[in-house]
Amino acid sequence: MSMAEDKKETEKIGRCAMCADMCKYSCPTYLAAGRETLSPQKMARLILYDEKGLLEDKKDFLDLMFQSAMCGACSRHCIYDDYDLRKFIHRARVKAFESGVIPEDVRKRVETFRRFGNPNGERKLIARGAGDTGYFISCSSYKDEDLLKATEKMLSKSGLAIRRFGGGDMCCGAPLYYAGDMKGFRQASLKMKAEIEKKRLRRVVIDCPTCVKTMTEMYREIGVELDVEITHSVQFIEGLLKQWKLRFRRNRRVVTLHDPCILSYDLALSSAPREIIATLGFNLKEPVYTKEHTHCCGGAYGAKIGDHRLKDAVTSMRLNELKQTGADIYVTACPTCKAVLSEINMKYITELVAEKIVAKR
Amino acid sequence: MKVRTYMSQGGILPRGFIERVRRIVGDDHFSQREGDLISYSLDYWLYGVFLSQKGDLPALPSAVISPASAAQIQEIVRCAGEYRVPITPFGGGSGVLGGAIPLNGSVVLNLQRMSRFLNLDEASLVAEFEAGIMGANLELELTRRGYSAGNIPQSLYCSTLGGWISTRAAGQFSTKYGKIEDMVLGMEVVLPDGNLLNIKPVPRRSVGPSLRDLFLGGEGTLGIVTRASISIHPLPGLTVKQSFIFPSIEVAVDVVRQVLRAEARPAVVRIFDEAESGRYFPGIGRKVVTIFISEGETEYTTLDARVIRRISRENGGKSSGEGPVDIWLKKRFDIGLGPVLMQYGGIVDTIEVSALFKDAAKLYRDMVAAMKAVEGTLEVSGHYSHFYREGACLYITFAGIPKDPLRYYQDTWDAAMKATLQNNGSISHHHGIGFWRIQYLEQELGTSGVRLMKSIKDALDPQGILNRGKLVDGGR
């Protein structure tokens, strides 16, 4: 980064540090912990003070940097268009990683990744099918048989030749990015690029919003460009339903959708899952905090939030918000959200679709 | 710590106090970590914010305590009384007069864990919340159920219900729905002796002086509000947006006076002076623009809008359509310029005062002239933001790039307060006193008024435990 760019970046964080914290009402970690220190503006002030050498307790500061959900609620509701606090938090995480001061949960996750190439610590190779459309099975979905079966059914009805890959033998690298391990992240991104090129894919469907963001925006940050169209499964399904022109009779069952944070904030895909639910004839009941006001589920600790107690508090808050709708079915469009919110029998959206579609066609 | 404090230092807490409080709230919710102490050192007092960019903070708390219930707060307050540890309550930290700065070695009592929506009584149009709920979330909880509290301050996204009550806050829709004191029916308060006071949510009663009013504007000096029941409204069936250009501030103010006298009750009325119109509505430029939003039941709202339109036209108002209202609705929470200016050495602040209609226009002229005369001033602009049958709130924004920031800040405030008092105005409409405005309080209330307030404080909080150095409790 040039000096001029650096000055501009410092001005951005300084501006945030003097704002009135107009986004904090949306910040899930701030709300779940009830702790001003985790509010975006206070995080910015601490980052600014750290850069100015005004902090004495380095460990306290770095621990705080690992307590962000990195969900993007603050960025979505920021009064400045050219600013995303997550970049600065991430920069602090990179420094923490480089100096070896990272939370224990995060360290374990990175070590597992180094050994297995994914954050789950096991290898289960998936490489099936042929064709230039790929279905990347993310580390957060490859063990979820209900999700996989449902998605497979959807894909098989699409009429396209689809190559399945991923599933534990490779990962987009997001856990390394969030841990601040940029060297590891770069290696993961290059491995992914090579795999996609080797398979000669032109389009990749992914069920995980974080993978989609990572393989587009975050790869671009480090200069890795995938020459492939990346599509989240809700976009893919919405397209299929439109193509098939299917309409289902309205039924009485009440569905509540949990908007995954990255899908809503970064990918701006709030309407697609609603269209799908409406097409299926379900009665959609929104929670209070929904669409642009959704809250992160807490995610997988060790990746985004480095403190498992805070992660549990965020999850508990989100569960309570969702339970208030009293829905018959809870559905989401992120495998991590599905796993984290399993207490309310959360389903992935393909599970909702598959049965009806398959029966109808 | 390497950060510098310029008003007071954090104190050393008695070991017994720390042990007791840790037992009450749990170890996780008692903190003396550097990040927490810095984060609770300052609210949104803008001169303090200006200084904070270089690591200068007014005061650091001795600790941050985050209770989860009124019962825990009762125990903490009793323990603080026993050990004589001062407590500063902290809600959203959005106050602009330094009311939440932890002076004199106070511990911060953080209310942000108490943020639940508790109850909705649709028949009575009353909703109950814990005091730490953020304004925006309070509104989300209500609007998803078909209601609104109608209190939409610029700080909606960073202030709490408890903070609104403690400062007698006002929202942008106040001309119809009132200020927070018009909305609060009942509340639960932890008193300085640790006892709990429950004020029943009833529309009116005759049981002596209103105890509720001790805490509306009490700024956490007389008790800690832990929950409140507020009046709510069904979401409007119709919204009508209108705007007019008037030849002068004087004409615009008189039009609004006539509108309210005619019993119209628009929710939003704002008169922007030439400078603010120029900033908000570049398509119109430097003219006096007035916007109105009427909302509610369709028939009444249609009539309301019609009365506004007739009176505006009769007084030479030129309609500028819905456009300016939409622009204002879009920009009304954008405070982005202030921090940018502060980065370049600018001092920025806002001052809100109130006056009767007979004085309202002259107050604007005098206040702006006096503030512009202060050396270093870059811009002074104003708008009227809240109206009553009897008068209005005038909201002035000022900015300067002075050689001596503190001198400039002090002189500008002095000029504004002097002009207000000379025009029979009140020194604060809805921001409160905090610590910064204490210096003008006696001119507002008179010696007897201040003495009475101090007597009330002494009677309720003889040890001065709650929010020391604020409202009536000593100077800077």
Contacts between the chains, C-beta under 8 A, distances in Angstrom:
chain1	res1	chain2	res2	distance
A	11	B	343	6.1
A	14	B	53	5.9
A	14	B	339	7.6
A	14	B	343	5.5
A	15	B	336	7.8
A	15	B	339	4.5
A	15	B	340	5.9
A	15	B	343	6.4
A	16	B	339	7.7
A	17	B	52	7.5
A	17	B	53	6.7
A	17	B	339	8.0
A	18	B	49	5.2
A	18	B	50	7.7
A	18	B	52	7.1
A	18	B	53	6.0
A	18	B	338	7.4
A	18	B	339	3.9
A	18	B	342	5.5
A	18	B	343	7.4
A	19	B	335	7.0
A	19	B	336	7.6
A	19	B	339	5.4
A	20	B	44	5.3
A	20	B	94	6.0
A	20	B	155	6.7
A	20	B	158	5.2
A	20	B	335	5.7
A	21	B	92	7.9
A	21	B	93	7.3
A	21	B	94	7.4
A	21	B	157	7.9
A	21	B	158	4.6
A	22	B	157	4.4
A	22	B	158	5.5
A	22	B	333	6.3
A	22	B	335	7.0
A	23	B	157	6.9
A	24	B	92	8.0
A	24	B	134	7.3
A	24	B	157	7.3
A	24	B	158	5.9
A	25	B	134	4.0
A	25	B	135	7.4
A	25	B	136	4.1
A	25	B	137	5.5
A	25	B	157	4.9
A	25	B	158	6.9
A	26	B	136	7.7
A	26	B	157	8.0
A	30	B	112	7.7
A	31	B	115	7.1
A	31	B	134	7.9
A	31	B	137	7.8
A	33	B	113	7.9
A	34	B	66	5.9
A	34	B	110	6.9
A	34	B	112	3.8
A	34	B	113	3.3
A	34	B	114	7.5
A	34	B	115	6.6
A	34	B	132	6.9
A	35	B	36	7.5
A	35	B	66	6.8
A	35	B	110	7.4
A	35	B	112	6.7
A	36	B	36	7.8
A	36	B	39	4.8
A	36	B	40	5.8
A	36	B	90	7.1
A	36	B	93	6.2
A	36	B	110	6.7
A	36	B	112	6.4
A	37	B	35	5.0
A	37	B	36	5.0
A	37	B	39	4.0
A	37	B	40	7.8
A	39	B	39	7.6
A	42	B	35	8.0
A	42	B	38	7.8
A	42	B	39	4.1
A	45	B	38	6.9
A	45	B	39	7.2
A	45	B	52	7.0
A	46	B	35	5.6
A	46	B	38	6.7
A	46	B	39	7.4
A	48	B	53	7.4
A	49	B	3	6.8
A	49	B	38	7.0
A	49	B	55	6.2
A	52	B	54	7.8
A	52	B	55	6.3
A	53	B	2	7.1
A	54	B	2	4.7
A	54	B	3	5.4
A	54	B	55	4.4
A	55	B	2	6.9
A	55	B	34	6.3
A	55	B	35	7.9
A	56	B	1	5.9
A	56	B	2	5.8
A	56	B	34	6.2
A	57	B	33	6.8
A	57	B	34	4.1
A	57	B	35	7.4
A	60	B	33	5.0
A	60	B	34	5.2
A	60	B	35	5.1
A	61	B	34	7.5
A	61	B	35	6.2
A	64	B	35	5.2
A	77	B	157	7.4
A	79	B	333	7.2
A	79	B	334	5.3
A	79	B	335	6.8
A	79	B	336	4.6
A	80	B	336	5.9
A	286	B	144	7.1
A	288	B	140	5.5
A	288	B	141	5.6
A	288	B	144	4.7
A	289	B	140	6.8
A	293	B	140	6.2
A	309	B	28	7.6
